[in-house]
Amino acid sequence: IESLNTSLSFIKDFYQRQINITQILERISKILPDDSYLTSFILSKKDDVEISISGFSQKRDSLLSLKEKLEKEGLFKDVFFPADVWARPNDITFSLSLKIKK
């Protein structure tokens, strides 16, 4: 029984540390403006789960809306857009990074 409990504890810990990529992509897709799309999605796990995203937005206002919604979303933290993405008013190729809250 002790051996079984140890195995079950190990399995439970393993699954609790897993990253639900489907949930992350679903949340981002729900808040992505209609005139915007993603071109890349890179997830890495170091101390925190970090995500780098690239994409295209037709308008700066749409990109600002995306930034605000990501910051309000309970799953994400440290949302960062480089300053140069705000320079163009239209047809913006953007990148951003964020972390997943633990």
C-alpha positions in Angstrom: 0.0 0.0 0.0 2.8 2.4 0.8 4.4 1.8 -2.6 1.1 2.4 -4.3 0.6 5.7 -2.3 4.0 6.9 -3.3 3.4 6.1 -7.0 0.0 7.9 -6.9 1.5 10.9 -5.2 4.2 11.0 -7.9 1.6 10.8 -10.6 -0.6 13.5 -9.0 2.5 15.9 -8.7 3.4 15.2 -12.4 -0.1 16.1 -13.7 -0.3 19.2 -11.5 2.9 20.6 -13.0 1.6 20.1 -16.6 0.8 23.2 -18.6 -2.6 23.3 -20.3 -1.7 24.9 -23.6 -5.2 24.4 -24.9 -6.6 26.6 -22.1 -3.9 29.3 -22.7 -4.6 29.4 -26.5 -8.4 29.4 -25.9 -8.2 32.4 -23.6 -6.0 34.3 -26.0 -8.2 33.6 -29.0 -11.3 34.8 -27.1 -9.7 38.2 -26.5 -7.9 38.6 -29.8 -9.6 41.4 -31.8 -11.3 40.4 -35.0 -8.8 42.4 -37.1 -5.8 40.7 -35.6 -4.2 37.3 -35.9 -1.2 35.4 -34.5 1.7 34.3 -36.5 3.8 32.5 -33.8 3.4 31.2 -30.3 6.4 30.1 -28.3 6.0 28.6 -24.8 9.0 28.0 -22.5 9.2 26.9 -18.9 12.0 28.1 -16.7 11.1 29.4 -13.2 7.9 30.7 -14.7 5.9 29.7 -17.8 6.8 32.4 -20.4 5.0 32.9 -23.7 6.3 34.9 -26.7 3.7 35.8 -29.3 4.0 37.5 -32.7 1.1 38.6 -34.9 -0.5 41.2 -37.0 -3.1 43.9 -36.2 -4.8 46.2 -38.6 -5.1 49.0 -36.0 -3.2 50.3 -33.1 -6.5 50.6 -31.1 -7.1 46.9 -31.6 -3.6 46.2 -30.3 -4.2 48.4 -27.3 -7.4 46.6 -26.6 -5.6 43.3 -26.7 -3.0 44.6 -24.2 -5.6 45.8 -21.8 -7.6 42.5 -22.0 -4.4 40.4 -21.5 -3.6 42.5 -18.4 -7.1 42.0 -17.0 -7.2 38.3 -17.8 -6.6 36.3 -14.5 -4.3 33.8 -16.1 -1.5 36.2 -17.3 1.0 38.5 -15.7 3.9 40.7 -16.8 2.4 41.5 -20.2 5.0 43.3 -22.3 4.8 44.9 -25.8 8.0 46.5 -27.1 7.7 50.3 -27.6 8.2 50.1 -31.4 4.9 48.3 -31.9 3.0 51.5 -31.0 4.8 53.7 -33.6 2.5 52.7 -36.5 -1.2 53.5 -36.5 -2.2 50.8 -39.0 -1.0 47.4 -40.4 1.1 46.5 -37.3 3.3 43.5 -37.1 3.7 43.0 -33.3 5.3 40.9 -30.7 4.6 40.5 -27.0 5.6 38.5 -24.1 3.8 37.4 -20.9 4.0 35.0 -18.1 1.4 32.6 -16.6 0.3 33.2 -13.1 1.0 30.3 -10.7 
